[in-house]
Amino acid sequence: MSIVGPGLAQILFVLGISGGIGASRFKRSLVFAIRENQYISASQAIGARPGYVMWRHILPNIMPMVVVVFSGTMGGMIMAEAGLSFLGLGLPPPYPSWGGMIAGEGRANMLMAPWMLLWPGLALTFVIFGINMFGDALRDLLDPRLRGGLGSYRLDKGEEIARKIRAKMESAKPQIEQDIAALKKK
């Protein structure tokens, strides 16, 4: 950042390049790992076109990991921008930035008005936490290995569990009544 200077375009360029290279290498390695599975070979053996294999088999299996890495990288990029703005290498003062808020007025008035330091820090923390939790929930929804399992978010699943609990409670009711009667006799 010290080479290109502070500014919005410079931050987007530097953080985009630094985050994009690692993400593209990660996605490439995922595709190579999935490509070696037997169901890919079987699909190609029966004559499936490469586009079909990509859309039907490879993308659904890499998307959960890509979403998790994207959400983690997004949180890291927000933190990096805040850190650069805190050091004075990020966005110039007319632009709002949590790092700039913490470094400027927040640090200058830290003893007299601690909320000027507290609220930008809490906002930064909650946004990064929220992005990570959203990415994790989205991974649970997109992961084909979790569909129909304990990690699925089907609405009818809660009703099914409640029905099973009610059935177990009904079957245990006579035993509970006997236990209560025995306790009353004592």
C-alpha positions in Angstrom: 0.0 0.0 0.0 2.9 2.3 0.6 3.9 2.0 -3.1 0.4 2.8 -4.6 -0.7 5.2 -1.9 -4.0 5.6 -0.1 -7.3 5.7 -1.9 -10.4 3.6 -2.7 -9.1 2.3 -6.1 -5.8 1.4 -4.7 -7.3 -0.6 -1.8 -9.6 -2.4 -4.2 -6.7 -3.3 -6.5 -4.2 -4.4 -3.8 -6.7 -6.4 -1.7 -8.4 -7.9 -4.8 -5.1 -9.1 -6.3 -3.8 -10.4 -3.0 -7.1 -12.3 -2.2 -7.9 -13.3 -5.8 -4.6 -15.2 -6.4 -5.0 -17.5 -3.4 -8.7 -18.1 -4.0 -8.2 -19.0 -7.6 -5.5 -21.5 -6.7 -7.8 -23.0 -4.0 -10.6 -23.4 -6.5 -8.3 -25.0 -9.1 -7.1 -27.5 -6.5 -10.7 -28.4 -5.5 -11.6 -29.0 -9.2 -8.5 -31.3 -9.6 -9.4 -33.2 -6.5 -13.1 -33.7 -7.5 -12.2 -34.6 -11.0 -10.4 -37.7 -9.8 -13.5 -39.3 -8.3 -15.1 -42.3 -9.8 -18.5 -40.8 -10.5 -16.8 -38.2 -12.8 -15.1 -41.1 -14.7 -18.4 -43.0 -14.8 -20.3 -39.9 -16.1 -17.6 -39.4 -18.8 -17.7 -43.1 -19.7 -21.4 -43.0 -20.5 -20.8 -40.0 -22.8 -21.6 -37.0 -20.7 -20.4 -33.7 -22.2 -17.7 -31.7 -20.3 -20.2 -28.9 -19.6 -22.7 -31.3 -18.1 -20.0 -32.9 -15.9 -18.9 -29.5 -14.7 -22.4 -28.2 -13.9 -23.9 -31.4 -12.6 -21.0 -33.0 -10.7 -18.0 -30.6 -10.1 -19.7 -27.3 -9.2 -22.2 -28.7 -6.6 -19.3 -30.4 -4.9 -16.9 -27.4 -4.8 -19.4 -24.7 -4.0 -19.7 -25.4 -0.2 -15.9 -25.0 0.2 -15.8 -22.0 -2.1 -18.5 -20.3 0.0 -16.6 -20.9 3.2 -13.4 -19.6 1.8 -15.2 -16.6 0.3 -16.8 -15.7 3.6 -13.5 -16.1 5.5 -11.7 -14.1 2.9 -14.4 -11.4 2.9 -14.0 -11.0 6.7 -10.2 -10.9 6.3 -10.5 -8.2 3.6 -12.7 -6.1 5.8 -10.3 -6.4 8.6 -7.3 -5.6 6.3 -9.0 -2.5 5.0 -9.8 -1.4 8.6 -6.2 -2.1 9.6 -4.8 -0.1 6.6 -7.2 2.8 7.3 -6.1 2.7 11.0 -2.5 3.0 9.9 -3.3 5.9 7.5 -2.7 3.8 4.4 -6.4 3.1 3.6 -9.2 5.4 2.6 -8.6 9.1 2.9 -10.6 11.0 5.6 -13.7 12.0 3.6 -14.6 8.3 3.1 -16.1 6.5 6.0 -14.0 3.6 7.3 -14.2 1.7 10.6 -10.4 1.7 10.9 -10.3 5.5 10.2 -13.0 6.1 12.8 -11.0 4.2 15.4 -7.7 5.9 14.5 -9.0 9.4 14.1 -11.7 10.7 16.5 -11.9 7.5 18.4 -8.2 7.5 19.5 -8.1 11.2 20.0 -11.1 11.2 22.4 -10.6 7.8 23.9 -10.6 8.9 27.5 -13.4 11.5 27.3 -15.7 9.6 24.9 -14.9 5.9 24.8 -18.0 5.1 22.7 -16.3 6.8 19.7 -13.8 3.9 19.8 -16.2 1.2 21.1 -19.0 1.4 18.4 -16.8 1.2 15.3 -14.9 -1.7 16.9 -18.1 -3.6 17.8 -19.6 -2.9 14.3 -16.4 -4.3 12.7 -16.6 -7.4 15.0 -20.3 -8.1 14.4 -20.1 -7.6 10.6 -17.1 -10.1 10.3 -18.8 -12.6 12.7 -22.1 -12.2 10.7 -20.4 -12.8 7.4 -18.6 -15.9 8.7 -21.9 -17.3 10.2 -23.8 -16.6 6.9 -21.1 -18.4 4.9 -21.3 -21.4 7.3 -25.1 -21.6 7.0 -24.9 -21.2 3.2 -22.3 -24.0 3.1 -24.7 -26.2 5.0 -27.5 -25.5 2.5 -25.3 -26.1 -0.6 -23.3 -29.1 0.5 -24.7 -32.2 -1.3 -23.2 -34.5 1.4 -25.5 -32.8 4.1 -28.7 -32.9 2.1 -31.3 -34.8 4.1 -28.9 -35.2 7.0 -28.6 -33.5 10.3 -27.3 -30.4 8.7 -30.2 -29.8 6.4 -32.6 -26.9 6.8 -35.8 -28.5 5.7 -38.9 -27.1 7.3 -40.8 -30.4 7.5 -37.9 -31.9 9.5 -38.9 -30.1 12.7 -42.4 -31.4 12.4 -41.1 -34.9 12.0 -38.9 -34.7 15.0 -41.8 -33.2 17.1 -44.0 -36.1 16.0 -41.4 -38.6 17.1 -41.0 -36.9 20.5 -44.7 -36.9 21.1 -44.9 -40.6 20.2 -42.1 -41.4 22.7 -43.8 -39.3 25.4 -47.1 -41.2 24.8 -45.4 -44.6 25.1 -43.7 -43.5 28.3 -46.8 -42.0 29.9 -48.0 -45.2 31.7 -44.5 -45.7 33.3 -44.4 -42.0 34.4 -47.9 -42.4 36.0 -46.8 -45.5 37.9 -43.7 -43.7 39.1 -45.8 -40.7 40.3 -48.2 -43.1 42.1 -45.3 -44.9 43.8 -43.9 -41.5 45.0 -47.2 -40.4 46.4 -47.5 -43.7 48.4 -44.2 -42.9 50.1 
